[in-house]
Amino acid sequence: MTQTVERSPAPATPAGDKEKLRNDRLVTDNGKISVAQGVVQKIAGIACREVAGVYSMGTGTARAFGAIRERIPGSTGPNVAQGVGVEVGETQAAVDLDIVVDYGASIAELGRSVQRNVKQSIERMTGLEVVEVNVNVDDVHLPETGQEHTPARVE
């Protein structure tokens, strides 16, 4: 079941112009174009990871399960949709991201860069209007200290 996502008021434009813009992008003379939720999740995940300062994505539990899954022989590698939640309607999408930032990065600037890159990527690739991109910073990745690991006393 697909529903239209309306989270924030749209800018004031005549209703006919706004509907025409949506129809030009997702409805053609040949039929209707629809985009699956998984497609939008993957685009958002890749676009978020492209921004310098994003170390990882997902909450602590999701990252732990992802690390285990990656070690299983024959796995497809990292899940690019990890840490990405989306709501996709017929013409709009809303995105929620859970990220881990590198220590030293400006969280406010990084968040704005992530929002901009994710919004532009989704709109360019899908034709959907992105009404919001929420960025939740769940953790900070600390740099390695360079100290050697102390060997276990018992073998």
Secondary structure, 3 states (H helix, E strand, C coil): CCCCCCCCCCCCCCHHHHHHHHHHHHEECCEECCCCHHHHHHHHHHHHHCCCCEEEECCHHHHHHHHHHHHCCCCCCCCCCCCEEEEECCCEEEEEEEEEEECCCCHHHHHHHHHHHHHHHHHHHHCCEEEEEEEEEEEEECCCCCCCCCCCCCC
